[in-house]
Amino acid sequence: MTQPVTFHLADDERPTSWYNVVADLPTPPPPPLHPATHEPVGPDDLSALFPPELIAQEVTTERWVEIPEAVQEVYAQYRPAPLIRARKWEERLGTKARIYVKYEGVSPAGSHKVNTAVPQAYYNKLNGITRLTTETGAGQWGTALAYACALYDMKCEVWQVGHSYDTKPQRRTLIEVFGGTVHRSPSQMTESGKAFEEGHPGSLGIAISEAVELAAQDEGAKYALGSVLNHVLLHQTVIGQEAVKQLEKAGEDGADVVVGCAGGGSNLAGLIFPFLRGNLTEGRTTRLVAVEPSSCPTMTRGTYAYDFGDTAGLTPLMKMYTLGHDFVPSPIHAGGLRYHGMAPLVSHVVHEGLVEAVALDQDECFAAAVEFARAQGIVPAPESSHALAQARREALAADEAGTAPVIVVGLSGYGLLELGAFDSYLKGNLTGDSLLSDEELSASLATLPAVE
Ligand SMILES: Cc1ncc(COP(=O)(O)O)c(C=O)c1O
């Protein structure tokens, strides 16, 4: 008989709450600080940018936060996302490891980003907001928010990182199909953008400054962030909650290793936090691994310190692994991983030794992506390819060691609008993966704000 490959959940097994890992952490994460006073930020400091429900979620210590019925209805269109046993890839690798991929490419935008775009748009709509501004790196987040705004009849304005805008015209079109408006960042529309010369490749930090700047000037507008903040990570925990249950259906007693890529940290957190819960509350020993690009090595070479989330210094100061808010990563194709910082919650659990971090080169990730595509028939996003490359390493290392672990991989999105990058890889002229020298790193870290 054919072996089962995809593991489903019944309608009544779908998560109805988001999971807040803060409730189970041995130590609380350090609070965000006001950029001028350096005092912990209060709800009033955030109210120009976010609606009250999201601010409450940002600071809550409750373990479970109920998912509004209206949001569950949208989730039901594409969730549960499948957990797929990658048997064909296992065969190709000749491994005894059992590899499961949690595939978020089934969402309307092609990635996990819809999981937070929908509740963010929903809460803003409840508060009478008519326009949302945002940044996008890979284009996935901009697409997801444009779709969510279309659902609630709101305007969506997206600053797309210059390099991504130039190389991914189809992403821009997809955002426009969903009714969004796209600007190349840095743009001439904002003071933050005007600080850079025209044609600058941009960065997520600059694009965030631009979107924040405009939202703060318009009463009917608010800003939406696609990663990094606690409430964004919270919304993504539907991924890991489903995966834990789906593994059970697959007959597994949990996972030995869970691997995810990390840009701002949201898909990684969404996948691993429910597994971390097992470690913290049930005595499990699942290894949790965050994978970043070696050209933007936030967790593996950055400093754990207070820094701004954006380049212009408009956001609160967050304690996080950072390469310095002025850092402009080299233009690798995994645009969603080109961020100078890492979510404070992810930084905290890495700093506490609860989660491991590794950095991989672009070439190795594309090689793993192509190998995976040829076996499984799914073209992964360049970001997700980092998780696949690390899973591959884990499987081969386990074979050497004579073990047969269960590996869960976060396949955060598809790469069908990144075929230009795959074309470059296949032709052998992939560019952009320049190694960050120690001198460049020290110069960038010298700009960190002094916080007592
Ligand atoms: C497919 C995909 N995976 C991962 C990421 C990285 O973001 P995060 O670390 O917030 O999950 C992005 C960001 O745009 C993305 O588009």
The ligand as a Gaussian input file, in Angstrom:
#p B3LYP/6-31G(d) Opt

LIG

0 1
 C        8.915000      33.040000       2.331000
 C        9.554000      33.800000       3.434000
 N       10.150000      33.120000       4.416000
 C       10.763000      33.759000       5.438000
 C       10.804000      35.143000       5.490000
 C       11.522000      35.792000       6.619000
 O       10.696000      36.492000       7.494000
 P       10.461000      35.979000       8.957000
 O       11.808000      35.747000       9.561000
 O        9.723000      37.075000       9.636000
 O        9.653000      34.748000       8.871000
 C       10.177000      35.899000       4.496000
 C       10.177000      37.355000       4.561000
 O        9.760000      38.074000       3.707000
 C        9.539000      35.203000       3.433000
 O        8.930000      35.870000       2.456000

